[in-house]
Amino acid sequence: MDIIRKQETRSGLEKTITMLALVIVCIFINSGGAWICNRLGLPLYLDLIGTMIASMLGGYIPGILVGLAGPLLTTVTSDPMAISYGALNVSVAVVTTFFHNRDWTKKLAGVISMIIIDAFIGGVGGALITWYLYGFGAEDTSSSLVRSIHALGIFSAFTSELIADFLIDVVDKIISVSFALIVIQILPAKFKGRFHVHAWKQAPLTSEIVREFHKKKSRTMSLRLKLVSLLTVASFLIGASAMLISYYIYYNSMVDRETELAEGIAQRAAACVDGNRIDEFIEKGEAAEGYNDTYKELEEILNTSDSIVEYVYVYKIMEDGCHVVFDVDTEDVPGGEPGDIVGFKETIGEYRSGLSEAEEMEPIVVNDKFGWVLTVFEPVMDSSGKVRAHAGVDISMHQIMMQARSFRVRMISLFFGVFALILAVSLFFVEYQMILPLNTMAYTASIFTQDREESLHDTVELFNKIDIETGDETENLYLAFSEMTEDNLNYLDDIKRKNETINDMQNALILVLADMVESRDQNTGEHVKKTALYTRIIMEELRKEGIYCDKITDKFMSDVFKSAPLHDIGKIKVSDRILNKPSRLDDEEYKKMKNHTIAGAEIIDQVIEKVPESDYLNEARNLALYHHERWDGKGYPMGLSGENIPLSARIMAVADVFDALASDRCYKKAFSIEESMDIILEGSGTHFDPNVARAFANAADKVREVVESTKAIKRSIYD
């Protein structure tokens, strides 16, 4: 399989510009969808169509950028809380890319699954954020449906929020996903391919081989997963630490800011009160001259102050409690009357000691019947400089915590979005700098281990084509691998040449040995060479006809053909008198002649002891020992029958007898090819294996060529 595809001609700058153009266009698509919904008053969002298109066209990085950019721009331009939902947009981008990269968006089940997941992220996730920030009844896109569901009296306010937001988001995501898929479908394939940004540090691979790399399982944990885990943990720890520090700084700065505001208000309030007349105000209340004027000033101070200010009042702190001098009414809580005594537990708690004489005191946080507040006191002095009362300002801690909560949500959402972007970018470069080069080297190394000569040369050629240039340890490993494969291939080529030399020497020795035996038998002539050719003809025909195909392998054919000349090696132990007797052998002579099969097996056994792992010699032994066995069991030396006789010996039996019939002997003339073939067929099922005999007859044309071309045998026997 070709793993390298055509190299892109675009430069890195062109790729970056293309990606940025995609991001900008998709941001406008998001904004356009949201604008249409707002303009038409639709209870939908349609602000993620661009995010989905960017994710499908460009992958994780463009998708995350678009998903994060929209809320950021809205936060800067109009709605500071928009970034709170940025993490949801990023999650949708990740899910969309994940589904599209696996081609799940090409199937209806995959599209439905993606819609449900995206709706769950946007609906349920959005509902949780809205509830956390604003509670029940917040005015947003789903508020009308929330109130309608809650009015049924079946669901709680929280459950109503979840159901309403999820239902609206299902419709929203059906429209958004459908529109995005239509856009992807109608775009030309060549145009869509421009948005697939790569950062190859080697020859680019085909998408098929990259997918194969991704599917490959590791023994424990893949390098990609290890890096994701490491980056996730490291980023989380750094981000969590940064968020905690930021939140602590923000919270304290906010408390300090509100405290400073309260101190300024308290100073204004204290300046309104005549310290010389505190006791008179307590005693007479509104009847005292100037009391109502002072009250109105304090009331104006409260009404014109920041909404976070809850109460403005003036207390005279004495041993028995806080005596009300002025206490401005609010919409929810009426103020106390002049002279009323408020207990310390309900006001300043444990900060009782010395307050009546203190000119200054630190702000205190009190959680009493009036609520959870931050209280700031400013002393009210008489003309002699003596503290006669304290002007108090209460700031709602709930309001402060709501602001802190809002900051926390925005910070977490922004962190998640930035974290996802950093993780995507990091893995993008790790993929091309490390994972793909390593997988490519592993793949080519696996090719090298295959026992095929062409694969070894292909591996070296492929290593040269890969051309990894990461400039780090990965490139060093690649260079070492390349050098190693070339050295190993040269070494294997050298071994191959030596093996070929050994095989040639072995074949030559076999022929020399067979010729030595043959030269003693004046009757055989070219017998051993022709019978070898006949065995090859029979084996080729059997395989062509699909007979014994489980046994007749390339190796089997090679072993039988090369060992065929040794089938009569045992004749070396038969005397020349018997071997070259011109007349018929008597019984005793025939008995000695038959022993050549056992003698041949014994000779080959001696060789096998020296070279035990040789299938070739095992076949040579079978031929020598069993080539005179008969299919009906009446042969020699073992009297084997049927398929108990080794297949190689059954093949040699046909070749041996045919050559004896079709060749001249000192005691007979050669039969014609037709007569010899008829005798072979007559012996089918008795002397010979019927399948072997029939295959030999079916290849009569090739047999005739051997018989009529004896002179060419020496040139063709080991072609």
Stockholm file with secondary structure:
# STOCKHOLM 1.0

chainA/1-719         MDIIRKQETRSGLEKTITMLALVIVCIFINSGGAWICNRLGLPLYLDLIGTMIASMLGGYIPGILVGLAGPLLTTVTSDPMAISYGALNVSVAVVTTFFHNRDWTKKLAGVISMIIIDAFIGGVGGALITWYLYGFGAEDTSSSLVRSIHALGIFSAFTSELIADFLIDVVDKIISVSFALIVIQILPAKFKGRFHVHAWKQAPLTSEIVREFHKKKSRTMSLRLKLVSLLTVASFLIGASAMLISYYIYYNSMVDRETELAEGIAQRAAACVDGNRIDEFIEKGEAAEGYNDTYKELEEILNTSDSIVEYVYVYKIMEDGCHVVFDVDTEDVPGGEPGDIVGFKETIGEYRSGLSEAEEMEPIVVNDKFGWVLTVFEPVMDSSGKVRAHAGVDISMHQIMMQARSFRVRMISLFFGVFALILAVSLFFVEYQMILPLNTMAYTASIFTQDREESLHDTVELFNKIDIETGDETENLYLAFSEMTEDNLNYLDDIKRKNETINDMQNALILVLADMVESRDQNTGEHVKKTALYTRIIMEELRKEGIYCDKITDKFMSDVFKSAPLHDIGKIKVSDRILNKPSRLDDEEYKKMKNHTIAGAEIIDQVIEKVPESDYLNEARNLALYHHERWDGKGYPMGLSGENIPLSARIMAVADVFDALASDRCYKKAFSIEESMDIILEGSGTHFDPNVARAFANAADKVREVVESTKAIKRSIYD
#=GR chainA/1-719 SS CCCBCCCCCCCHHHHHHHHHHHHHHHHHHHHHHHHHHHHHTCSCCCCCHHHHHHHHHHCHHHHHHHHHHHHHHHHHHTCTTGGGGHHHHHHHHHHHHHHHHTTGGGSHHHHHHHHHHHHIIIIIIHHHHHHHHHCTTCCSTTHHHHHHHHHTTSSCHHHHHHHHHHHHHHHHHHHHHHHHHHHHHHSCHHHHHTTCCCCCSSSCBCHHHHHHHHHCCCSSCCHHHHHHHHHHHHHHHHHHHHHHHHHHHHHHHHHHHHHHHHHHHHHHHHHHSCGGGHHHHHHHGGGSTTHHHHHHHHHHHHHTSCTTEEEEEEEEEETTEEEEEEECCCSSSCCCCTTCEECTTTTTTTTTTTTTTCSCCCCEEEEETTEEEEEEEEEEECTTSCEEEEEEEEEEHHHHHHHHHHHHHHHHHHHHHHHHHHHHHHHHHHIIIIIHHHHHHHHHHHHHTSSCHHHHHHHHHHHHHHCCCCSSHHHHHHHHHHHHHHHHHHHHHHHHHHHHHHHHHHHHHHHHHHHHHHHHCTTTTTHHHHHHHHHHHHHHHHHHTTSSTTTCCHHHHHHHHHHGGGTTGGGGGSCHHHHTCSSCCCHHHHHHHHTHHHHHHHHHHHHHHHSCSCHHHHHHHHHHHHTTCCTTSCCSSSCCCGGGSCHHHHHHHHHHHHHHHHSCBTTBCCCCHHHHHHHHHHTBTTTBCHHHHHHHHHTHHHHHHHHHTGGGHHHHTTC
#=GC SS_cons         CCCBCCCCCCCHHHHHHHHHHHHHHHHHHHHHHHHHHHHHTCSCCCCCHHHHHHHHHHCHHHHHHHHHHHHHHHHHHTCTTGGGGHHHHHHHHHHHHHHHHTTGGGSHHHHHHHHHHHHIIIIIIHHHHHHHHHCTTCCSTTHHHHHHHHHTTSSCHHHHHHHHHHHHHHHHHHHHHHHHHHHHHHSCHHHHHTTCCCCCSSSCBCHHHHHHHHHCCCSSCCHHHHHHHHHHHHHHHHHHHHHHHHHHHHHHHHHHHHHHHHHHHHHHHHHHSCGGGHHHHHHHGGGSTTHHHHHHHHHHHHHTSCTTEEEEEEEEEETTEEEEEEECCCSSSCCCCTTCEECTTTTTTTTTTTTTTCSCCCCEEEEETTEEEEEEEEEEECTTSCEEEEEEEEEEHHHHHHHHHHHHHHHHHHHHHHHHHHHHHHHHHHIIIIIHHHHHHHHHHHHHTSSCHHHHHHHHHHHHHHCCCCSSHHHHHHHHHHHHHHHHHHHHHHHHHHHHHHHHHHHHHHHHHHHHHHHHCTTTTTHHHHHHHHHHHHHHHHHHTTSSTTTCCHHHHHHHHHHGGGTTGGGGGSCHHHHTCSSCCCHHHHHHHHTHHHHHHHHHHHHHHHSCSCHHHHHHHHHHHHTTCCTTSCCSSSCCCGGGSCHHHHHHHHHHHHHHHHSCBTTBCCCCHHHHHHHHHHTBTTTBCHHHHHHHHHTHHHHHHHHHTGGGHHHHTTC
//
